[in-house]
Amino acid sequence: MELASAKGTNAHKKYLLRTMAFMGGYVAINAAAITGAFDDIGRTAGLALGLVVAAPVAGQIWATLALMGESDEFMRALLAKRFIVASGLAMAIACAWGFMESYGDAPHVPAWMIYPLFWALFGIVSPFIRTSR
Amino acid sequence: MRNRLKVLRAEHGWTQQDLGDRLGVSRQAVNALETEKHDPSLDLAYRIAAVFGRPVEDIFDNPHA
């Protein structure tokens, strides 16, 4: 039987490496966008850019699912609960803001903001979700 | 779920990490079991029983009995 400590350490090491790789790509694309690198790329390239920036997002979700698969049942349940709560809150906030924009003259916020919002909420709710029930 | 995990672990002189290594789970999982923050799966309950050489019922109270 593989030692839990080694198993956990290996799983978390892999998760950290994958996170750095995916987040690095995501941050690089966003940094380039902020500096205006994509301002004049045209419609087709702009649509393609949307798919490119989605790739590291999907990759990060896969890395999280892989970590859950390699964790023990308690850690897996905790991660799942935190993920569900953070997702639900992010969706609720996004829905509320969308209606506020449409009917309450709230300032426009780009839809891609839901991704950093989700991870911010994940970090906020995690310390409060400490049981698997 | 109420259990005697902490007492049994102490009798063996094991740390939570020691027991976790024997069970193939994290120290956090052992702590969650001892503090009743996690109800073990049937598979984990049987692994715990095997590690201590006792029936599951000796370690975990049956909440439905």
N, CA and C atoms of all chains as a GROMACS GRO file, in nm:
protein
  594
    1MET      N    1   0.085  -0.120   0.000
    1MET     CA    2   0.000   0.000   0.000
    1MET      C    3   0.088   0.126   0.000
    2GLU      N    4   0.055   0.218  -0.086
    2GLU     CA    5   0.132   0.342  -0.093
    2GLU      C    6   0.109   0.424   0.033
    3LEU      N    7   0.214   0.481   0.088
    3LEU     CA    8   0.198   0.561   0.208
    3LEU      C    9   0.113   0.684   0.179
    4ALA      N   10   0.023   0.714   0.271
    4ALA     CA   11  -0.068   0.828   0.250
    4ALA      C   12   0.007   0.958   0.239
    5SER      N   13   0.113   0.972   0.324
    5SER     CA   14   0.184   1.099   0.322
    5SER      C   15   0.252   1.119   0.186
    6ALA      N   16   0.317   1.013   0.138
    6ALA     CA   17   0.383   1.023   0.008
    6ALA      C   18   0.280   1.043  -0.102
    7LYS      N   19   0.169   0.969  -0.089
    7LYS     CA   20   0.062   0.980  -0.188
    7LYS      C   21   0.009   1.123  -0.192
    8GLY      N   22  -0.019   1.178  -0.073
    8GLY     CA   23  -0.071   1.314  -0.065
    8GLY      C   24   0.028   1.415  -0.117
    9THR      N   25   0.154   1.396  -0.081
    9THR     CA   26   0.257   1.489  -0.124
    9THR      C   27   0.270   1.487  -0.275
   10ASN      N   28   0.274   1.368  -0.332
   10ASN     CA   29   0.286   1.356  -0.478
   10ASN      C   30   0.167   1.419  -0.549
   11ALA      N   31   0.048   1.392  -0.497
   11ALA     CA   32  -0.073   1.447  -0.560
   11ALA      C   33  -0.071   1.600  -0.555
   12HIS      N   34  -0.030   1.654  -0.441
   12HIS     CA   35  -0.027   1.800  -0.427
   12HIS      C   36   0.086   1.862  -0.509
   13LYS      N   37   0.198   1.791  -0.520
   13LYS     CA   38   0.307   1.842  -0.604
   13LYS      C   39   0.262   1.851  -0.749
   14LYS      N   40   0.195   1.743  -0.794
   14LYS     CA   41   0.147   1.742  -0.933
   14LYS      C   42   0.045   1.854  -0.952
   15TYR      N   43  -0.043   1.871  -0.853
   15TYR     CA   44  -0.146   1.975  -0.863
   15TYR      C   45  -0.082   2.114  -0.871
   16LEU      N   46   0.021   2.137  -0.788
   16LEU     CA   47   0.088   2.267  -0.789
   16LEU      C   48   0.154   2.294  -0.923
   17LEU      N   49   0.222   2.192  -0.976
   17LEU     CA   50   0.288   2.208  -1.106
   17LEU      C   51   0.186   2.237  -1.216
   18ARG      N   52   0.076   2.159  -1.215
   18ARG     CA   53  -0.028   2.180  -1.316
   18ARG      C   54  -0.092   2.317  -1.301
   19THR      N   55  -0.116   2.358  -1.175
   19THR     CA   56  -0.176   2.489  -1.150
   19THR      C   57  -0.085   2.600  -1.200
   20MET      N   58   0.045   2.588  -1.171
   20MET     CA   59   0.138   2.691  -1.216
   20MET      C   60   0.140   2.699  -1.368
   21ALA      N   61   0.135   2.584  -1.433
   21ALA     CA   62   0.138   2.582  -1.579
   21ALA      C   63   0.011   2.646  -1.637
   22PHE      N   64  -0.106   2.603  -1.587
   22PHE     CA   65  -0.231   2.655  -1.642
   22PHE      C   66  -0.253   2.802  -1.604
   23MET      N   67  -0.229   2.833  -1.478
   23MET     CA   68  -0.248   2.971  -1.433
   23MET      C   69  -0.148   3.063  -1.502
   24GLY      N   70  -0.027   3.012  -1.524
   24GLY     CA   71   0.074   3.092  -1.593
   24GLY      C   72   0.026   3.130  -1.732
   25GLY      N   73  -0.032   3.034  -1.803
   25GLY     CA   74  -0.085   3.062  -1.937
   25GLY      C   75  -0.199   3.162  -1.932
   26TYR      N   76  -0.287   3.141  -1.835
   26TYR     CA   77  -0.403   3.230  -1.821
   26TYR      C   78  -0.359   3.372  -1.789
   27VAL      N   79  -0.266   3.385  -1.694
   27VAL     CA   80  -0.218   3.518  -1.654
   27VAL      C   81  -0.143   3.585  -1.769
   28ALA      N   82  -0.064   3.507  -1.842
   28ALA     CA   83   0.012   3.564  -1.954
   28ALA      C   84  -0.081   3.622  -2.059
   29ILE      N   85  -0.187   3.548  -2.092
   29ILE     CA   86  -0.282   3.596  -2.194
   29ILE      C   87  -0.352   3.723  -2.144
   30ASN      N   88  -0.393   3.721  -2.016
   30ASN     CA   89  -0.462   3.838  -1.961
   30ASN      C   90  -0.369   3.959  -1.950
   31ALA      N   91  -0.243   3.934  -1.914
   31ALA     CA   92  -0.147   4.044  -1.905
   31ALA      C   93  -0.126   4.105  -2.043
   32ALA      N   94  -0.118   4.018  -2.143
   32ALA     CA   95  -0.101   4.068  -2.280
   32ALA      C   96  -0.224   4.150  -2.322
   33ALA      N   97  -0.342   4.102  -2.281
   33ALA     CA   98  -0.465   4.174  -2.315
   33ALA      C   99  -0.469   4.311  -2.248
   34ILE      N  100  -0.427   4.315  -2.122
   34ILE     CA  101  -0.428   4.443  -2.048
   34ILE      C  102  -0.334   4.544  -2.113
   35THR      N  103  -0.220   4.494  -2.165
   35THR     CA  104  -0.124   4.586  -2.227
   35THR      C  105  -0.163   4.623  -2.369
   36GLY      N  106  -0.277   4.570  -2.416
   36GLY     CA  107  -0.327   4.610  -2.548
   36GLY      C  108  -0.275   4.527  -2.664
   37ALA      N  109  -0.214   4.412  -2.633
   37ALA     CA  110  -0.153   4.329  -2.737
   37ALA      C  111  -0.256   4.275  -2.836
   38PHE      N  112  -0.381   4.263  -2.794
   38PHE     CA  113  -0.481   4.203  -2.882
   38PHE      C  114  -0.582   4.305  -2.934
   39ASP      N  115  -0.554   4.431  -2.914
   39ASP     CA  116  -0.654   4.534  -2.949
   39ASP      C  117  -0.688   4.537  -3.098
   40ASP      N  118  -0.593   4.503  -3.182
   40ASP     CA  119  -0.615   4.515  -3.327
   40ASP      C  120  -0.600   4.382  -3.399
   41ILE      N  121  -0.636   4.272  -3.335
   41ILE     CA  122  -0.610   4.142  -3.399
   41ILE      C  123  -0.722   4.100  -3.496
   42GLY      N  124  -0.832   4.169  -3.496
   42GLY     CA  125  -0.939   4.136  -3.590
   42GLY      C  126  -1.040   4.039  -3.531
   43ARG      N  127  -1.152   4.024  -3.602
   43ARG     CA  128  -1.266   3.948  -3.548
   43ARG      C  129  -1.235   3.799  -3.534
   44THR      N  130  -1.183   3.738  -3.640
   44THR     CA  131  -1.157   3.593  -3.637
   44THR      C  132  -1.053   3.559  -3.530
   45ALA      N  133  -0.945   3.635  -3.528
   45ALA     CA  134  -0.841   3.609  -3.427
   45ALA      C  135  -0.895   3.635  -3.286
   46GLY      N  136  -0.983   3.733  -3.277
   46GLY     CA  137  -1.042   3.763  -3.146
   46GLY      C  138  -1.128   3.648  -3.096
   47LEU      N  139  -1.203   3.586  -3.189
   47LEU     CA  140  -1.284   3.470  -3.150
   47LEU      C  141  -1.194   3.353  -3.110
   48ALA      N  142  -1.086   3.335  -3.186
   48ALA     CA  143  -0.992   3.228  -3.153
   48ALA      C  144  -0.925   3.252  -3.018
   49LEU      N  145  -0.898   3.378  -2.989
   49LEU     CA  146  -0.834   3.413  -2.862
   49LEU      C  147  -0.923   3.371  -2.744
   50GLY      N  148  -1.055   3.384  -2.764
   50GLY     CA  149  -1.147   3.342  -2.659
   50GLY      C  150  -1.132   3.195  -2.627
   51LEU      N  151  -1.112   3.114  -2.732
   51LEU     CA  152  -1.095   2.970  -2.710
   51LEU      C  153  -0.959   2.941  -2.646
   52VAL      N  154  -0.858   3.020  -2.684
   52VAL     CA  155  -0.724   3.000  -2.628
   52VAL      C  156  -0.725   3.027  -2.478
   53VAL      N  157  -0.791   3.134  -2.438
   53VAL     CA  158  -0.792   3.169  -2.296
   53VAL      C  159  -0.878   3.070  -2.216
   54ALA      N  160  -0.971   3.004  -2.285
   54ALA     CA  161  -1.055   2.904  -2.216
   54ALA      C  162  -0.978   2.775  -2.188
   55ALA      N  163  -0.874   2.749  -2.268
   55ALA     CA  164  -0.801   2.623  -2.252
   55ALA      C  165  -0.737   2.608  -2.114
   56PRO      N  166  -0.662   2.707  -2.064
   56PRO     CA  167  -0.606   2.690  -1.929
   56PRO      C  168  -0.713   2.684  -1.819
   57VAL      N  169  -0.827   2.747  -1.844
   57VAL     CA  170  -0.936   2.739  -1.746
   57VAL      C  171  -0.985   2.595  -1.737
   58ALA      N  172  -1.009   2.534  -1.855
   58ALA     CA  173  -1.052   2.395  -1.856
   58ALA      C  174  -0.944   2.305  -1.798
   59GLY      N  175  -0.818   2.338  -1.828
   59GLY     CA  176  -0.706   2.260  -1.775
   59GLY      C  177  -0.700   2.264  -1.624
   60GLN      N  178  -0.729   2.381  -1.568
   60GLN     CA  179  -0.725   2.395  -1.422
   60GLN      C  180  -0.836   2.314  -1.356
   61ILE      N  181  -0.952   2.309  -1.420
   61ILE     CA  182  -1.061   2.228  -1.366
   61ILE      C  183  -1.020   2.080  -1.370
   62TRP      N  184  -0.958   2.040  -1.481
   62TRP     CA  185  -0.909   1.901  -1.491
   62TRP      C  186  -0.806   1.873  -1.380
   63ALA      N  187  -0.714   1.968  -1.355
   63ALA     CA  188  -0.613   1.948  -1.250
   63ALA      C  189  -0.679   1.931  -1.113
   64THR      N  190  -0.785   2.007  -1.090
   64THR     CA  191  -0.857   1.996  -0.962
   64THR      C  192  -0.926   1.860  -0.952
   65LEU      N  193  -0.988   1.816  -1.060
   65LEU     CA  194  -1.053   1.684  -1.059
   65LEU      C  195  -0.950   1.572  -1.040
   66ALA      N  196  -0.831   1.590  -1.102
   66ALA     CA  197  -0.725   1.490  -1.086
   66ALA      C  198  -0.679   1.485  -0.941
   67LEU      N  199  -0.666   1.602  -0.877
   67LEU     CA  200  -0.628   1.605  -0.736
   67LEU      C  201  -0.731   1.533  -0.650
   68MET      N  202  -0.860   1.556  -0.683
   68MET     CA  203  -0.965   1.488  -0.608
   68MET      C  204  -0.954   1.336  -0.625
   69GLY      N  205  -0.924   1.294  -0.747
   69GLY     CA  206  -0.912   1.151  -0.774
   69GLY      C  207  -0.796   1.086  -0.701
   70GLU      N  208  -0.692   1.164  -0.675
   70GLU     CA  209  -0.572   1.110  -0.611
   70GLU      C  210  -0.572   1.131  -0.460
   71SER      N  211  -0.675   1.199  -0.408
   71SER     CA  212  -0.683   1.226  -0.265
   71SER      C  213  -0.763   1.116  -0.195
   72ASP      N  214  -0.755   1.114  -0.061
   72ASP     CA  215  -0.837   1.018   0.013
   72ASP      C  216  -0.981   1.068   0.019
   73GLU      N  217  -1.070   0.983   0.072
   73GLU     CA  218  -1.214   1.012   0.065
   73GLU      C  219  -1.253   1.139   0.139
   74PHE      N  220  -1.185   1.169   0.250
   74PHE     CA  221  -1.219   1.289   0.327
   74PHE      C  222  -1.180   1.415   0.249
   75MET      N  223  -1.056   1.418   0.199
   75MET     CA  224  -1.010   1.534   0.125
   75MET      C  225  -1.091   1.553  -0.003
   76ARG      N  226  -1.129   1.440  -0.065
   76ARG     CA  227  -1.211   1.445  -0.186
   76ARG      C  228  -1.347   1.509  -0.157
   77ALA      N  229  -1.406   1.468  -0.046
   77ALA     CA  230  -1.537   1.523  -0.010
   77ALA      C  231  -1.526   1.672   0.023
   78LEU      N  232  -1.418   1.711   0.093
   78LEU     CA  233  -1.399   1.853   0.126
   78LEU      C  234  -1.385   1.937   0.000
   79LEU      N  235  -1.298   1.890  -0.092
   79LEU     CA  236  -1.277   1.963  -0.218
   79LEU      C  237  -1.407   1.977  -0.295
   80ALA      N  238  -1.484   1.868  -0.300
   80ALA     CA  239  -1.610   1.871  -0.374
   80ALA      C  240  -1.706   1.972  -0.313
   81LYS      N  241  -1.717   1.972  -0.179
   81LYS     CA  242  -1.807   2.066  -0.114
   81LYS      C  243  -1.766   2.210  -0.139
   82ARG      N  244  -1.634   2.234  -0.125
   82ARG     CA  245  -1.584   2.371  -0.146
   82ARG      C  246  -1.608   2.416  -0.291
   83PHE      N  247  -1.584   2.324  -0.383
   83PHE     CA  248  -1.602   2.355  -0.526
   83PHE      C  249  -1.748   2.388  -0.555
   84ILE      N  250  -1.837   2.309  -0.500
   84ILE     CA  251  -1.980   2.330  -0.526
   84ILE      C  252  -2.027   2.463  -0.466
   85VAL      N  253  -1.986   2.490  -0.343
   85VAL     CA  254  -2.029   2.615  -0.278
   85VAL      C  255  -1.973   2.736  -0.353
   86ALA      N  256  -1.844   2.731  -0.388
   86ALA     CA  257  -1.783   2.844  -0.460
   86ALA      C  258  -1.848   2.861  -0.597
   87SER      N  259  -1.875   2.751  -0.666
   87SER     CA  260  -1.941   2.759  -0.797
   87SER      C  261  -2.080   2.822  -0.784
   88GLY      N  262  -2.154   2.776  -0.686
   88GLY     CA  263  -2.290   2.826  -0.666
   88GLY      C  264  -2.291   2.975  -0.635
   89LEU      N  265  -2.200   3.016  -0.548
   89LEU     CA  266  -2.193   3.159  -0.514
   89LEU      C  267  -2.153   3.242  -0.635
   90ALA      N  268  -2.054   3.191  -0.711
   90ALA     CA  269  -2.008   3.265  -0.831
   90ALA      C  270  -2.122   3.278  -0.931
   91MET      N  271  -2.196   3.171  -0.951
   91MET     CA  272  -2.309   3.177  -1.045
   91MET      C  273  -2.418   3.271  -0.995
   92ALA      N  274  -2.444   3.267  -0.864
   92ALA     CA  275  -2.547   3.355  -0.808
   92ALA      C  276  -2.508   3.501  -0.826
   93ILE      N  277  -2.380   3.531  -0.797
   93ILE     CA  278  -2.333   3.669  -0.812
   93ILE      C  279  -2.338   3.712  -0.958
   94ALA      N  280  -2.297   3.622  -1.048
   94ALA     CA  281  -2.298   3.655  -1.191
   94ALA      C  282  -2.441   3.681  -1.240
   95CYS      N  283  -2.534   3.597  -1.196
   95CYS     CA  284  -2.675   3.616  -1.236
   95CYS      C  285  -2.728   3.749  -1.183
   96ALA      N  286  -2.699   3.775  -1.055
   96ALA     CA  287  -2.747   3.899  -0.995
   96ALA      C  288  -2.689   4.019  -1.068
   97TRP      N  289  -2.558   4.013  -1.095
   97TRP     CA  290  -2.494   4.127  -1.161
   97TRP      C  291  -2.549   4.146  -1.303
   98GLY      N  292  -2.575   4.036  -1.372
   98GLY     CA  293  -2.631   4.045  -1.507
   98GLY      C  294  -2.763   4.119  -1.509
   99PHE      N  295  -2.849   4.086  -1.414
   99PHE     CA  296  -2.978   4.155  -1.406
   99PHE      C  297  -2.961   4.300  -1.362
  100MET      N  298  -2.864   4.323  -1.273
  100MET     CA  299  -2.838   4.463  -1.231
  100MET      C  300  -2.790   4.546  -1.348
  101GLU      N  301  -2.709   4.483  -1.435
  101GLU     CA  302  -2.662   4.554  -1.554
  101GLU      C  303  -2.778   4.584  -1.647
  102SER      N  304  -2.865   4.483  -1.667
  102SER     CA  305  -2.975   4.498  -1.762
  102SER      C  306  -3.082   4.596  -1.714
  103TYR      N  307  -3.110   4.592  -1.585
  103TYR     CA  308  -3.226   4.669  -1.536
  103TYR      C  309  -3.192   4.772  -1.430
  104GLY      N  310  -3.068   4.770  -1.379
  104GLY     CA  311  -3.036   4.863  -1.270
  104GLY      C  312  -2.922   4.957  -1.301
  105ASP      N  313  -2.881   4.959  -1.428
  105ASP     CA  314  -2.772   5.048  -1.470
  105ASP      C  315  -2.641   5.024  -1.396
  106ALA      N  316  -2.620   4.902  -1.351
  106ALA     CA  317  -2.491   4.870  -1.289
  106ALA      C  318  -2.383   4.871  -1.397
  107PRO      N  319  -2.259   4.905  -1.362
  107PRO     CA  320  -2.152   4.908  -1.462
  107PRO      C  321  -2.126   4.770  -1.521
  108HIS      N  322  -2.083   4.766  -1.647
  108HIS     CA  323  -2.058   4.638  -1.714
  108HIS      C  324  -1.934   4.569  -1.656
  109VAL      N  325  -1.948   4.440  -1.632
  109VAL     CA  326  -1.834   4.358  -1.591
  109VAL      C  327  -1.822   4.244  -1.692
  110PRO      N  328  -1.702   4.222  -1.751
  110PRO     CA  329  -1.687   4.115  -1.851
  110PRO      C  330  -1.720   3.979  -1.792
  111ALA      N  331  -1.775   3.890  -1.875
  111ALA     CA  332  -1.816   3.757  -1.828
  111ALA      C  333  -1.698   3.674  -1.779
  112TRP      N  334  -1.578   3.698  -1.836
  112TRP     CA  335  -1.464   3.617  -1.793
  112TRP      C  336  -1.426   3.641  -1.648
  113MET      N  337  -1.479   3.747  -1.588
  113MET     CA  338  -1.449   3.775  -1.447
  113MET      C  339  -1.501   3.665  -1.354
  114ILE      N  340  -1.592   3.580  -1.406
  114ILE     CA  341  -1.647   3.474  -1.320
  114ILE      C  342  -1.537   3.375  -1.278
  115TYR      N  343  -1.434   3.363  -1.361
  115TYR     CA  344  -1.328   3.266  -1.328
  115TYR      C  345  -1.245   3.312  -1.206
  116PRO      N  346  -1.184   3.432  -1.211
  116PRO     CA  347  -1.115   3.476  -1.088
  116PRO      C  348  -1.210   3.490  -0.970
  117LEU      N  349  -1.337   3.527  -0.998
  117LEU     CA  350  -1.434   3.536  -0.889
  117LEU      C  351  -1.453   3.400  -0.823
  118PHE      N  352  -1.465   3.295  -0.906
  118PHE     CA  353  -1.484   3.160  -0.853
  118PHE      C  354  -1.368   3.121  -0.761
  119TRP      N  355  -1.244   3.142  -0.805
  119TRP     CA  356  -1.130   3.101  -0.722
  119TRP      C  357  -1.117   3.187  -0.596
  120ALA      N  358  -1.153   3.315  -0.608
  120ALA     CA  359  -1.153   3.400  -0.488
  120ALA      C  360  -1.254   3.346  -0.387
  121LEU      N  361  -1.372   3.310  -0.436
  121LEU     CA  362  -1.474   3.254  -0.346
  121LEU      C  363  -1.431   3.120  -0.290
  122PHE      N  364  -1.363   3.040  -0.374
  122PHE     CA  365  -1.312   2.910  -0.327
  122PHE      C  366  -1.219   2.931  -0.207
  123GLY      N  367  -1.132   3.031  -0.219
  123GLY     CA  368  -1.039   3.062  -0.109
  123GLY      C  369  -1.112   3.113   0.014
  124ILE      N  370  -1.218   3.190  -0.007
  124ILE     CA  371  -1.291   3.247   0.106
  124ILE      C  372  -1.371   3.139   0.181
  125VAL      N  373  -1.437   3.050   0.106
  125VAL     CA  374  -1.526   2.952   0.173
  125VAL      C  375  -1.448   2.835   0.232
  126SER      N  376  -1.329   2.806   0.179
  126SER     CA  377  -1.256   2.686   0.222
  126SER      C  378  -1.234   2.676   0.373
  127PRO      N  379  -1.190   2.785   0.441
  127PRO     CA  380  -1.168   2.771   0.585
  127PRO      C  381  -1.296   2.739   0.664
  128PHE      N  382  -1.412   2.766   0.604
  128PHE     CA  383  -1.538   2.743   0.675
  128PHE      C  384  -1.599   2.606   0.645
  129ILE      N  385  -1.545   2.537   0.547
  129ILE     CA  386  -1.597   2.404   0.513
  129ILE      C  387  -1.493   2.303   0.555
  130ARG      N  388  -1.515   2.244   0.672
  130ARG     CA  389  -1.414   2.157   0.731
  130ARG      C  390  -1.466   2.018   0.765
  131THR      N  391  -1.592   1.991   0.730
  131THR     CA  392  -1.645   1.857   0.753
  131THR      C  393  -1.695   1.802   0.619
  132SER      N  394  -1.700   1.670   0.610
  132SER     CA  395  -1.745   1.608   0.485
  132SER      C  396  -1.896   1.596   0.480
  133ARG      N  397  -1.964   1.630   0.588
  133ARG     CA  398  -2.110   1.620   0.589
  133ARG      C  399  -2.175   1.751   0.547
  134MET      N  400  -1.968   1.024   1.320
  134MET     CA  401  -2.004   0.896   1.381
  134MET      C  402  -1.915   0.873   1.503
  135ARG      N  403  -1.978   0.843   1.618
  135ARG     CA  404  -1.901   0.822   1.741
  135ARG      C  405  -1.812   0.698   1.725
  136ASN      N  406  -1.689   0.710   1.777
  136ASN     CA  407  -1.595   0.599   1.759
  136ASN      C  408  -1.488   0.600   1.867
  137ARG      N  409  -1.411   0.490   1.871
  137ARG     CA  410  -1.304   0.476   1.972
  137ARG      C  411  -1.167   0.488   1.907
  138LEU      N  412  -1.162   0.553   1.794
  138LEU     CA  413  -1.039   0.559   1.716
  138LEU      C  414  -0.923   0.622   1.794
  139LYS      N  415  -0.951   0.732   1.861
  139LYS     CA  416  -0.845   0.804   1.931
  139LYS      C  417  -0.788   0.718   2.044
  140VAL      N  418  -0.876   0.649   2.116
  140VAL     CA  419  -0.832   0.562   2.227
  140VAL      C  420  -0.748   0.448   2.174
  141LEU      N  421  -0.796   0.384   2.068
  141LEU     CA  422  -0.723   0.271   2.012
  141LEU      C  423  -0.588   0.315   1.957
  142ARG      N  424  -0.588   0.430   1.894
  142ARG     CA  425  -0.461   0.482   1.839
  142ARG      C  426  -0.362   0.509   1.952
  143ALA      N  427  -0.412   0.568   2.061
  143ALA     CA  428  -0.326   0.598   2.175
  143ALA      C  429  -0.272   0.469   2.236
  144GLU      N  430  -0.357   0.366   2.244
  144GLU     CA  431  -0.312   0.237   2.299
  144GLU      C  432  -0.196   0.179   2.219
  145HIS      N  433  -0.195   0.206   2.090
  145HIS     CA  434  -0.087   0.156   2.005
  145HIS      C  435   0.032   0.252   1.999
  146GLY      N  436   0.016   0.370   2.060
  146GLY     CA  437   0.124   0.467   2.059
  146GLY      C  438   0.149   0.528   1.923
  147TRP      N  439   0.044   0.536   1.843
  147TRP     CA  440   0.060   0.590   1.708
  147TRP      C  441   0.016   0.737   1.703
  148THR      N  442   0.081   0.811   1.619
  148THR     CA  443   0.034   0.947   1.589
  148THR      C  444  -0.075   0.936   1.482
  149GLN      N  445  -0.143   1.047   1.458
  149GLN     CA  446  -0.244   1.047   1.351
  149GLN      C  447  -0.178   1.016   1.216
  150GLN      N  448  -0.056   1.066   1.198
  150GLN     CA  449   0.016   1.040   1.073
  150GLN      C  450   0.048   0.892   1.060
  151ASP      N  451   0.091   0.831   1.174
  151ASP     CA  452   0.122   0.686   1.172
  151ASP      C  453   0.000   0.606   1.127
  152LEU      N  454  -0.114   0.638   1.191
  152LEU     CA  455  -0.236   0.564   1.156
  152LEU      C  456  -0.277   0.592   1.012
  153GLY      N  457  -0.265   0.718   0.972
  153GLY     CA  458  -0.298   0.753   0.834
  153GLY      C  459  -0.213   0.674   0.735
  154ASP      N  460  -0.084   0.661   0.765
  154ASP     CA  461   0.004   0.583   0.676
  154ASP      C  462  -0.041   0.437   0.668
  155ARG      N  463  -0.081   0.383   0.782
  155ARG     CA  464  -0.126   0.242   0.782
  155ARG      C  465  -0.258   0.224   0.706
  156LEU      N  466  -0.340   0.328   0.710
  156LEU     CA  467  -0.471   0.319   0.643
  156LEU      C  468  -0.467   0.364   0.498
  157GLY      N  469  -0.360   0.435   0.460
  157GLY     CA  470  -0.354   0.488   0.324
  157GLY      C  471  -0.438   0.614   0.307
  158VAL      N  472  -0.452   0.690   0.418
  158VAL     CA  473  -0.524   0.818   0.409
  158VAL      C  474  -0.438   0.927   0.473
  159SER      N  475  -0.481   1.051   0.458
  159SER     CA  476  -0.404   1.164   0.511
  159SER      C  477  -0.422   1.177   0.663
  160ARG      N  478  -0.330   1.251   0.726
  160ARG     CA  479  -0.345   1.280   0.869
  160ARG      C  480  -0.474   1.357   0.894
  161GLN      N  481  -0.507   1.445   0.800
  161GLN     CA  482  -0.631   1.523   0.814
  161GLN      C  483  -0.754   1.432   0.816
  162ALA      N  484  -0.749   1.325   0.740
  162ALA     CA  485  -0.863   1.232   0.737
  162ALA      C  486  -0.876   1.161   0.872
  163VAL      N  487  -0.762   1.121   0.931
  163VAL     CA  488  -0.767   1.056   1.063
  163VAL      C  489  -0.822   1.153   1.166
  164ASN      N  490  -0.776   1.276   1.162
  164ASN     CA  491  -0.825   1.377   1.255
  164ASN      C  492  -0.976   1.398   1.238
  165ALA      N  493  -1.021   1.402   1.113
  165ALA     CA  494  -1.165   1.422   1.086
  165ALA      C  495  -1.247   1.304   1.138
  166LEU      N  496  -1.192   1.184   1.128
  166LEU     CA  497  -1.262   1.066   1.181
  166LEU      C  498  -1.272   1.074   1.333
  167GLU      N  499  -1.160   1.109   1.397
  167GLU     CA  500  -1.157   1.114   1.544
  167GLU      C  501  -1.248   1.222   1.600
  168THR      N  502  -1.260   1.333   1.527
  168THR     CA  503  -1.342   1.445   1.576
  168THR      C  504  -1.484   1.442   1.517
  169GLU      N  505  -1.517   1.328   1.455
  169GLU     CA  506  -1.652   1.305   1.402
  169GLU      C  507  -1.692   1.406   1.295
  170LYS      N  508  -1.592   1.452   1.219
  170LYS     CA  509  -1.621   1.543   1.108
  170LYS      C  510  -1.630   1.467   0.976
  171HIS      N  511  -1.609   1.338   0.982
  171HIS     CA  512  -1.619   1.256   0.861
  171HIS      C  513  -1.668   1.117   0.899
  172ASP      N  514  -1.770   1.073   0.830
  172ASP     CA  515  -1.818   0.935   0.845
  172ASP      C  516  -1.746   0.849   0.742
  173PRO      N  517  -1.675   0.744   0.787
  173PRO     CA  518  -1.596   0.668   0.690
  173PRO      C  519  -1.684   0.588   0.595
  174SER      N  520  -1.630   0.564   0.476
  174SER     CA  521  -1.695   0.472   0.384
  174SER      C  522  -1.685   0.331   0.444
  175LEU      N  523  -1.762   0.240   0.389
  175LEU     CA  524  -1.756   0.101   0.438
  175LEU      C  525  -1.616   0.044   0.417
  176ASP      N  526  -1.555   0.079   0.303
  176ASP     CA  527  -1.420   0.030   0.273
  176ASP      C  528  -1.320   0.080   0.378
  177LEU      N  529  -1.326   0.209   0.410
  177LEU     CA  530  -1.232   0.263   0.509
  177LEU      C  531  -1.259   0.207   0.648
  178ALA      N  532  -1.386   0.190   0.682
  178ALA     CA  533  -1.420   0.133   0.813
  178ALA      C  534  -1.361  -0.007   0.826
  179TYR      N  535  -1.367  -0.086   0.720
  179TYR     CA  536  -1.309  -0.221   0.724
  179TYR      C  537  -1.157  -0.217   0.730
  180ARG      N  538  -1.098  -0.118   0.664
  180ARG     CA  539  -0.952  -0.104   0.671
  180ARG      C  540  -0.909  -0.070   0.813
  181ILE      N  541  -0.987   0.018   0.878
  181ILE     CA  542  -0.957   0.055   1.017
  181ILE      C  543  -0.969  -0.067   1.107
  182ALA      N  544  -1.077  -0.143   1.086
  182ALA     CA  545  -1.098  -0.265   1.165
  182ALA      C  546  -0.982  -0.362   1.147
  183ALA      N  547  -0.933  -0.374   1.024
  183ALA     CA  548  -0.823  -0.467   0.995
  183ALA      C  549  -0.694  -0.420   1.062
  184VAL      N  550  -0.669  -0.289   1.060
  184VAL     CA  551  -0.546  -0.235   1.122
  184VAL      C  552  -0.545  -0.263   1.272
  185PHE      N  553  -0.660  -0.250   1.337
  185PHE     CA  554  -0.666  -0.272   1.482
  185PHE      C  555  -0.702  -0.416   1.518
  186GLY      N  556  -0.731  -0.498   1.419
  186GLY     CA  557  -0.763  -0.638   1.445
  186GLY      C  558  -0.890  -0.656   1.526
  187ARG      N  559  -0.987  -0.570   1.502
  187ARG     CA  560  -1.114  -0.576   1.575
  187ARG      C  561  -1.231  -0.565   1.477
  188PRO      N  562  -1.349  -0.611   1.519
  188PRO     CA  563  -1.466  -0.590   1.432
  188PRO      C  564  -1.502  -0.442   1.424
  189VAL      N  565  -1.564  -0.406   1.316
  189VAL     CA  566  -1.604  -0.265   1.295
  189VAL      C  567  -1.689  -0.216   1.413
  190GLU      N  568  -1.778  -0.303   1.464
  190GLU     CA  569  -1.870  -0.262   1.570
  190GLU      C  570  -1.798  -0.227   1.700
  191ASP      N  571  -1.676  -0.280   1.717
  191ASP     CA  572  -1.598  -0.247   1.837
  191ASP      C  573  -1.538  -0.107   1.828
  192ILE      N  574  -1.529  -0.056   1.708
  192ILE     CA  575  -1.463   0.074   1.687
  192ILE      C  576  -1.565   0.186   1.665
  193PHE      N  577  -1.669   0.156   1.588
  193PHE     CA  578  -1.771   0.256   1.557
  193PHE      C  579  -1.904   0.218   1.619
  194ASP      N  580  -1.968   0.316   1.682
  194ASP     CA  581  -2.104   0.294   1.733
  194ASP      C  582  -2.199   0.287   1.614
  195ASN      N  583  -2.288   0.190   1.617
  195ASN     CA  584  -2.389   0.182   1.512
  195ASN      C  585  -2.498   0.285   1.541
  196PRO      N  586  -2.508   0.392   1.462
  196PRO     CA  587  -2.607   0.496   1.493
  196PRO      C  588  -2.750   0.451   1.467
  197HIS      N  589  -2.766   0.334   1.407
  197HIS     CA  590  -2.900   0.287   1.373
  197HIS      C  591  -2.943   0.169   1.461
  198ALA      N  592  -2.859   0.133   1.555
  198ALA     CA  593  -2.891   0.016   1.640
  198ALA      C  594  -2.984   0.059   1.753
   0.00000   0.00000   0.00000
